[in-house]
């Protein structure tokens, strides 16, 4: 009987584990929601920035495409640089 009580989790441990899982699901929903909003903003801006540069800033199609490509590339590269700086200077 002692062997089964040590191998099987008690009801108290089950409730603690279920509470921990429900907190993780709650937190994960905020992370997923934040990532969704970030992607929505990024691609929403990306789809209209070339048209904005052409119409409002009077840029040519080729130069606005180049500017958009630079903006898009820098947004990915600077995320890596920011991660490196954050990990280096704790």
Backbone torsions as a table, in degrees:
resi	resn	phi	psi	omega
1	UNK	NA	-34.8	178.3
2	UNK	-65.4	-34.4	-179.4
3	UNK	-66.9	-40.2	-179.8
4	UNK	-70.2	-33.3	179.5
5	UNK	-72.5	-29.4	178.6
6	UNK	-80.4	-30.0	-178.7
7	UNK	-83.5	-34.3	-178.3
8	UNK	-93.9	135.3	179.5
9	UNK	-70.4	147.9	179.6
10	UNK	-80.9	170.9	179.4
11	UNK	-64.5	-32.8	178.9
12	UNK	-65.2	-41.2	178.5
13	UNK	-67.8	-36.0	178.0
14	UNK	-62.7	-43.2	-179.0
15	UNK	-69.0	-35.8	176.8
16	UNK	-65.9	-40.6	179.7
17	UNK	-67.0	-40.3	177.8
18	UNK	-66.1	-38.5	176.3
19	UNK	-63.6	-41.5	179.5
20	UNK	-64.4	-41.8	178.6
21	UNK	-65.0	-40.4	-179.5
22	UNK	-67.6	-34.2	176.0
23	UNK	-67.7	-39.4	178.8
24	UNK	-65.0	-40.4	178.3
25	UNK	-65.0	-39.2	178.6
26	UNK	-63.5	-45.9	179.7
27	UNK	-68.1	-41.2	-179.6
28	UNK	-62.9	-32.4	178.3
29	UNK	-65.5	-35.7	175.8
30	UNK	-67.8	-39.7	179.4
31	UNK	-65.0	-45.0	179.3
32	UNK	-64.4	-41.2	177.9
33	UNK	-63.5	-40.0	178.2
34	UNK	-65.6	-43.9	178.5
35	UNK	-63.7	-38.2	177.8
36	UNK	-62.8	-45.7	179.9
37	UNK	-65.6	-37.2	178.3
38	UNK	-63.4	-47.5	179.0
39	UNK	-64.3	-39.9	179.0
40	UNK	-61.3	-43.4	179.0
41	UNK	-67.5	-42.3	-178.1
42	UNK	-63.6	-52.4	-177.4
43	UNK	-74.2	-27.2	174.5
44	UNK	-66.4	-40.9	176.9
45	UNK	-72.0	-39.4	-177.9
46	UNK	-63.9	-33.2	-177.3
47	UNK	-73.1	-23.5	-175.8
48	UNK	-114.3	-3.9	-174.3
49	UNK	-70.6	-34.1	179.1
50	UNK	-66.9	-42.9	177.6
51	UNK	-64.1	-38.3	177.5
52	UNK	-62.6	-44.3	-179.5
53	UNK	-65.9	-35.2	179.3
54	UNK	-71.9	-46.4	-172.6
55	UNK	-82.0	-47.1	-173.8
56	UNK	-88.9	-34.9	-177.7
57	UNK	-99.2	-0.2	178.2
58	UNK	54.0	42.9	176.0
59	UNK	-93.3	156.1	176.2
60	UNK	-75.1	165.2	-179.2
61	UNK	-62.9	-41.4	-177.8
62	UNK	-68.7	-42.1	-179.9
63	UNK	-70.9	-34.5	177.3
64	UNK	-70.0	-33.5	174.6
65	UNK	-65.6	-40.2	177.9
66	UNK	-64.9	-43.9	178.9
67	UNK	-62.8	-40.9	177.7
68	UNK	-63.8	-42.2	179.6
69	UNK	-64.0	-38.7	177.4
70	UNK	-66.0	-41.5	178.7
71	UNK	-63.3	-43.3	-179.2
72	UNK	-65.4	-44.8	179.0
73	UNK	-65.2	-40.6	-179.6
74	UNK	-67.5	-32.5	179.6
75	UNK	-66.4	-31.8	176.2
76	UNK	-80.0	-40.9	-178.0
77	UNK	-68.9	-41.8	-178.5
78	UNK	-67.8	-24.5	173.9
79	UNK	-65.6	-38.9	176.7
80	UNK	-68.1	-41.9	178.3
81	UNK	-63.3	-43.6	178.1
82	UNK	-62.6	-38.7	176.2
83	UNK	-65.1	-39.7	177.4
84	UNK	-64.3	-45.0	179.6
85	UNK	-64.7	-41.4	179.5
86	UNK	-64.3	-36.7	179.8
87	UNK	-77.3	-28.3	-177.8
88	UNK	-76.6	-46.6	-175.6
89	UNK	-105.1	86.0	-178.1
90	UNK	-87.6	NA	NA
